[in-house]
C-alpha cells in the first residue's frame, strides 16, 4: 500500500522504489510501436486519423467513431506481410 503521508520512505508517489524504472516493468511489447492509420467514414466520407496497436494482433476488428459525424465505424485492420504494412477497411457497424 502506498503511504502518501510518510515522506521518509523510498517510494515515489506512484509506489515505485526510487531505484526502479519503467523498464523494470516491461510487458513484452516495448519493441512494438503504435502506428498511425487513416480511414474514411462509411457514413459521411470524412477522412479520419487513428492509431493501430500492433500488440493487439495481426488481425484486429474494433469500432471507432468518426471524428466529424460521430457515426460508429467498424474497422478491420490486418498486417500484410507481402506489403510490410497495415491495411485498414471501414464499414458500417
C-alpha positions as CSV (number, residue, x, y, z in Angstrom):
1,X,0.0,0.0,0.0
2,X,1.2,3.5,-0.8
3,X,1.5,5.8,2.1
4,X,1.4,9.4,0.8
5,X,1.8,10.9,4.3
6,X,5.2,9.3,5.0
7,X,8.0,11.3,3.3
8,X,10.7,9.1,4.8
9,X,10.0,6.0,2.6
10,X,11.9,5.2,-0.6
11,X,8.8,5.0,-2.8
12,X,7.7,7.9,-5.1
13,X,4.1,9.0,-5.3
14,X,3.3,6.1,-7.7
15,X,4.6,3.3,-5.5
16,X,7.8,2.7,-7.3
17,X,11.1,2.4,-5.5
18,X,13.3,5.4,-6.4
19,X,15.9,2.9,-7.8
20,X,13.3,1.3,-10.2
21,X,12.5,2.5,-13.7
22,X,9.6,1.8,-16.0
23,X,11.9,-0.6,-17.9
24,X,11.7,-2.9,-14.9
25,X,8.0,-3.4,-15.7
26,X,8.4,-4.5,-19.3
27,X,5.2,-6.1,-20.6
28,X,6.9,-7.7,-23.6
29,X,5.7,-5.2,-26.1
30,X,8.4,-2.5,-25.6
31,X,9.8,-3.1,-29.1
32,X,6.3,-2.7,-30.7
33,X,5.4,0.9,-31.6
34,X,2.0,2.3,-32.2
35,X,1.3,3.0,-35.9
36,X,-0.8,5.8,-37.4
37,X,-3.6,4.8,-39.7
38,X,-6.3,6.6,-41.7
39,X,-9.8,5.6,-42.8
40,X,-12.7,7.3,-44.5
41,X,-16.0,7.3,-42.6
42,X,-18.5,4.9,-44.0
43,X,-21.3,7.3,-43.3
44,X,-20.1,10.8,-44.3
45,X,-16.8,10.1,-46.1
46,X,-14.7,12.3,-43.9
47,X,-11.0,11.4,-43.6
48,X,-10.1,10.2,-40.0
49,X,-6.8,9.6,-38.3
50,X,-6.4,6.8,-35.8
51,X,-3.8,4.6,-34.3
52,X,-3.0,0.9,-34.7
53,X,-1.7,-1.0,-31.7
54,X,0.4,-3.9,-33.1
55,X,0.4,-5.6,-29.7
56,X,-3.3,-6.5,-30.3
57,X,-2.5,-8.9,-33.1
58,X,-2.1,-9.1,-36.8
59,X,-5.8,-9.1,-37.4
60,X,-8.0,-6.7,-35.5
61,X,-11.6,-5.6,-35.6
62,X,-13.0,-2.7,-33.5
63,X,-15.4,0.2,-33.6
64,X,-14.2,3.8,-33.8
65,X,-16.4,6.8,-34.0
66,X,-16.0,9.3,-36.9
67,X,-14.2,12.4,-35.8
68,X,-16.6,14.5,-37.9
69,X,-20.1,13.0,-37.7
70,X,-19.6,10.7,-34.7
71,X,-21.0,7.6,-36.5
72,X,-19.6,4.3,-35.4
73,X,-17.3,2.7,-38.0
74,X,-16.3,-0.9,-37.9
75,X,-12.6,-1.0,-38.6
76,X,-10.9,-4.2,-39.9
77,X,-7.1,-3.9,-39.6
78,X,-4.7,-6.5,-41.0
79,X,-1.0,-6.8,-41.2
80,X,0.1,-7.7,-44.8
81,X,3.5,-9.4,-44.8
82,X,3.9,-9.0,-48.6
83,X,3.5,-5.2,-48.3
84,X,5.1,-4.9,-44.8
85,X,2.3,-2.6,-44.0
86,X,-1.1,-2.4,-42.2
87,X,-4.3,-2.3,-44.3
88,X,-7.5,-0.8,-42.9
89,X,-11.1,-1.1,-44.1
90,X,-14.0,0.7,-42.6
91,X,-17.6,-0.3,-42.7
92,X,-20.9,0.3,-41.0
93,X,-21.3,-1.4,-37.7
